[in-house]
Amino acid sequence: MFGDESRFGTHTKIGYGWFKKGIRTSVKINIGYLSFYIYSAISVITGEHFDIEFPDVDTDCMNAFLGDLSKKYEGKKIALIIDGAGWHKSKRLKKPDNIDIFLLPPYSPELNPVERFWKFLKQNILSNRLFESLDKIKLDAKNFLDSLQNPTILQLCKNNYLDI
């Protein structure tokens, strides 16, 4: 499985859209900075994904994520491939027995298929939308994640360097 975290928040993401030619269209935006993070682990073999929302990115949240991931796949061995963020290699990190952690080379986000997963999520959840609250974003993100099918995730996370 490949893992990563991404920030989701109330700051409006402006994207492309279709508008009538010759008419300048205005889009309402929010300059808010309330946010939360989604931690995900994705299997590039089956398309399964495991996602949890946390208020921050730190060792405590990573420990909780690893604990829940371990319970979800109890009885199975997981190779979790992640980047070298400080909380991924902290001395306080509690690695469950059924999870082996492997770090990607520094400064190589293109090697992590989850990066394309984040782009897809943000395009479908956040782009050109104004949210009245952080709770509404959390609900929309949860509903969208729950609706994703394994074949869609496999297609998103396909990588030419993975011979699977």
LINBELMO-V944461 format. One record per pair of residues at least 12 apart in sequence whose C-alpha atoms are under 10 Angstrom apart, sorted by the first residue. I is the first residue (numbers start at 0). J is the second residue. If there is no record, write none. Layout:
I	J
I	J
//
This chain:
0	39
0	40
0	41
0	42
0	43
0	44
0	45
0	46
0	47
0	48
0	49
0	77
0	78
0	79
0	80
0	81
0	100
0	112
0	113
1	39
1	40
1	41
1	42
1	43
1	48
1	77
1	78
1	79
1	80
1	81
1	82
1	100
1	101
1	103
1	110
1	111
1	112
1	113
1	114
1	156
2	38
2	39
2	40
2	41
2	42
2	48
2	49
2	50
2	78
2	79
2	80
2	81
2	82
2	100
2	111
2	112
2	113
2	114
3	37
3	38
3	39
3	40
3	41
3	50
3	79
3	80
3	81
3	82
3	84
3	87
3	108
3	111
3	112
3	113
3	114
3	116
3	117
4	36
4	37
4	38
4	39
4	40
4	50
4	51
4	52
4	53
4	55
4	56
4	61
4	81
4	82
4	84
4	113
4	114
4	117
5	35
5	36
5	37
5	38
5	39
5	52
5	55
5	56
5	113
5	114
5	117
5	118
5	121
6	34
6	35
6	36
6	37
6	38
6	52
6	53
6	54
6	55
6	56
6	117
6	121
7	32
7	33
7	34
7	35
7	36
7	37
7	52
7	117
7	120
7	121
7	124
7	125
7	133
7	136
7	137
7	140
8	31
8	32
8	33
8	34
8	35
8	36
8	125
8	130
8	132
8	133
8	134
8	136
8	137
9	28
9	29
9	30
9	31
9	32
9	33
9	34
9	35
9	125
9	128
9	129
9	130
9	131
9	132
9	133
9	134
9	135
9	136
10	28
10	29
10	30
10	31
10	32
10	33
10	34
10	125
10	128
10	129
10	130
11	26
11	27
11	28
11	29
11	30
11	31
11	32
11	125
11	126
11	127
11	128
11	129
11	130
12	28
12	29
12	30
12	121
12	122
12	124
12	125
12	126
12	127
12	128
12	129
13	26
13	27
13	28
13	122
13	125
13	126
13	127
13	128
14	122
14	125
14	126
14	127
14	128
15	122
15	126
15	127
16	126
16	127
26	127
26	128
26	129
27	127
27	128
27	129
28	127
28	128
28	129
28	130
29	128
29	129
29	130
29	131
31	130
31	132
31	133
32	133
33	54
33	132
33	133
34	53
34	54
34	55
34	133
34	134
34	136
34	137
35	52
35	53
35	54
35	55
35	56
35	133
35	134
35	136
35	137
36	51
36	52
36	53
36	54
36	55
36	56
36	60
36	137
37	50
37	51
37	52
37	53
37	54
37	55
37	56
37	64
37	117
37	137
37	140
37	141
38	50
38	51
38	52
38	53
38	55
38	56
38	60
38	61
38	64
38	65
39	51
39	52
39	64
39	68
39	113
39	116
39	117
40	64
40	65
40	68
40	79
40	80
40	81
40	113
41	79
41	80
41	112
41	113
41	116
41	149
41	152
41	153
41	156
42	77
42	78
42	79
42	112
42	113
42	149
42	152
42	153
42	156
43	112
43	113
43	149
43	152
43	153
43	154
43	155
43	156
43	157
43	158
43	161
43	163
44	149
44	153
44	156
44	157
44	161
44	163
45	149
45	150
45	152
45	153
46	147
46	148
46	149
46	150
46	151
46	152
46	153
46	154
46	155
46	156
46	157
47	147
47	148
47	149
47	150
47	152
47	153
48	144
48	145
48	147
48	148
48	149
48	152
49	64
49	67
49	68
49	71
49	72
49	144
49	145
50	64
50	67
50	68
50	141
50	144
50	145
51	63
51	64
51	67
51	68
51	141
52	64
52	137
52	140
52	141
56	84
56	85
56	86
56	87
57	84
57	85
57	86
57	87
57	89
57	92
58	84
58	85
58	86
58	87
58	88
58	89
58	90
58	91
58	92
58	93
59	86
59	91
59	92
59	93
60	86
60	92
61	86
61	87
61	89
61	92
61	93
61	94
62	86
62	87
62	91
62	92
62	93
62	94
62	95
63	92
63	93
65	79
65	92
65	93
65	94
65	95
65	97
65	98
66	93
66	94
66	95
66	96
66	98
67	95
68	95
68	97
68	98
69	94
69	95
69	96
69	97
69	98
70	95
70	97
72	97
72	98
73	96
73	97
73	98
74	97
75	97
75	98
76	96
76	97
76	98
76	99
77	95
77	96
77	97
77	98
77	99
77	100
78	97
78	98
78	99
78	100
78	101
79	98
79	99
79	100
79	101
79	102
80	99
80	100
80	101
80	102
80	103
80	111
81	100
81	101
81	102
81	103
81	104
81	108
81	110
81	111
81	113
82	100
82	101
82	102
82	103
82	104
82	105
82	106
82	107
82	108
82	110
82	111
83	101
83	102
83	103
83	104
83	105
83	106
83	107
84	102
84	105
87	100
87	101
87	102
88	100
88	101
88	102
109	158
110	158
110	159
110	160
110	161
111	156
111	158
112	152
112	153
112	155
112	156
112	157
112	158
112	161
113	152
113	155
113	156
113	157
114	155
114	156
115	152
115	155
115	156
115	157
116	151
116	152
116	153
116	154
116	155
116	156
117	155
118	155
119	152
119	155
120	140
120	143
120	144
121	140
123	139
123	140
123	143
124	136
124	137
124	139
124	140
124	141
124	142
124	143
124	144
125	139
125	140
//
